Amino acid sequence: MPIYEYICDNCSERFEKIVINKQAEITCPKCSSKKATIQLSVFATAGSGSSNPSGGFSGGGGGCCGGGCSCH
C-alpha cells in the first residue's frame, strides 16, 4: 500500500494518505476540501550497496550518517 503526499488546493495543508484504491476520494483533514494535488515525494533507501571487505559500511561517502553531515 503506497503512501502519497498531497497539498490541499483550498487551504495549502500538507498531508499524507495511504491509498488502497486509486479511485478513492481524497479529503483534506483540515478543511475537508476534496481538491488536492499529489506531491512528488522523496524516499530513503537503506544503504548504497557498497561496503568494505569486512562487511560494514565504508562510512566516508558523505550524506547523513556517511561522514559528511556531522550528526554523530
Backbone hydrogen bonds, N-H to C=O, Kabsch-Sander energy under -0.5 kcal/mol:
donor,donor_aa,acceptor,acceptor_aa,energy
4,Y,2,P,-0.5
4,Y,17,K,-2.9
5,E,39,Q,-0.5
6,Y,15,F,-3.3
7,I,37,T,-1.9
8,C,13,E,-2.7
9,D,35,K,-2.6
10,N,35,K,-0.6
12,S,8,C,-1.3
15,F,6,Y,-2.1
17,K,4,Y,-2.4
19,V,2,P,-2.5
19,V,17,K,-0.6
20,I,18,I,-0.7
24,A,21,N,-2.0
28,C,33,S,-2.7
32,S,28,C,-1.5
36,A,34,K,-0.7
37,T,7,I,-2.7
39,Q,5,E,-3.3
41,S,39,Q,-0.6
47,G,45,T,-0.9
52,N,56,G,-2.6
55,G,52,N,-2.4
62,G,66,G,-1.9
66,G,63,G,-2.2
68,G,63,G,-1.1
69,C,63,G,-0.7
